[in-house]
Amino acid sequence: MIPCSRRGSTTASSTGGDPFADIQLPKAVIALKQGVGRLIRDRRDHGVLVICDPRMVNKPYGATFIKSLPAIPRTRDLDCLGEFFSGLAEAASPDSAPTDLFQ
């Protein structure tokens, strides 16, 4: 018996397709989108998605992942990340006015 992923890859290859682009990449994109959806459900939620895989910016297929994500602020600057967390701490203090951290 051939495992499902191998069978799908074999079928994609035999029909002239690309098993990575046709099967594995779409499944990985869906898994990432589902994970982000569990982290941030609405505008009142706050979280940080950290992707440390350099293929996201170094490989052509990385753009497929990036485009699949919601329109949320992105950065590669650690100082900006620190500012985000500082803003969360300030927003959580009892005497602070409500703020929108996405501005």
N, C-alpha and C positions, 0 to 999 in steps of 0.2 A: 504494500500500500504506500502511495506517495503522499507525503504531507500536503495539506491544502496550499501553502505558500509555494512550495516547490512545483506543484501541479499547475498553479496559476502562472508561475514564471515560465514553465515549460511551454504552456499554451501560448503565452504572449510571444515567446521566442519563435515558436514554430509558425506563427501567423505574421511574422515580420515586425512585431512590436518590440518595445523596450520594457523588459520586466521591471526595471527600476522606476522609470518614468510613468509607466502605465499602472503599476500595482503598488509597489512599495512607497513611492513618494506620496501619492494621494492618501494612503492609509496613515502615514506619519503626519501629514498636514492635519488630518481630521483629529488625530490623537492630541496634537498640540492645541488646536482650537478648543477641544473639549476641556483640556486642562486649564486654559485661560478662562473659559466660561465658568469653571468651578471657582476660580480665584476672584474674578470680578463679575458680579451678577448685575449690579446697577451702579448709578453714579454716586451713591452713598458709600459704596465699598472702596477700600483702598488696599493696594497690594503692589508687590514688585515681582515681575517676572524676569528672572535672570537666566539668560541663555549664554553659556560659556563655550559653546561649540563654534570655533572659527569658521566652519563651513557655511554658517549663516551669512557671512559677508564675503567669504573667499570663493565660494562655488556658485555657479549660475543658478542651481536649484534653490539656493538660500532665499532668493527673491520670492520664490513661490510660498515659502513659509511666512516671510514678512508680510506679503500682500494678503495673506489669509487672516491675519490678526486684525482685531478692531483698531480703529483710529485712536490710539492711545499715545501719550508722549513716549518717545524713545530717546535713549542717550547711550553713549559709550563713555561718558565722563563721570567718574566716581564722585567728584565734588557735587555734581547735579543730583546724584542719588542721595548724598548726605543732606542736601537742602530739602529734598522730598521728605525724608524722615524727620527733619527738624520741623517742617511744616505740619506733619502729622502730630508731633508732640505738642506743638502750639495749639492746634485745632482741638486737641483732646483736653487741654487744660480747662478747668471749670469756669474761669473768668474770661475766656476768649469768645469773640463773636464768631458765628458760623462763617466758614469760608469755603470756597470751591477750589480745591487743590489742583483742578485741571485747567485753570486759567493760564 
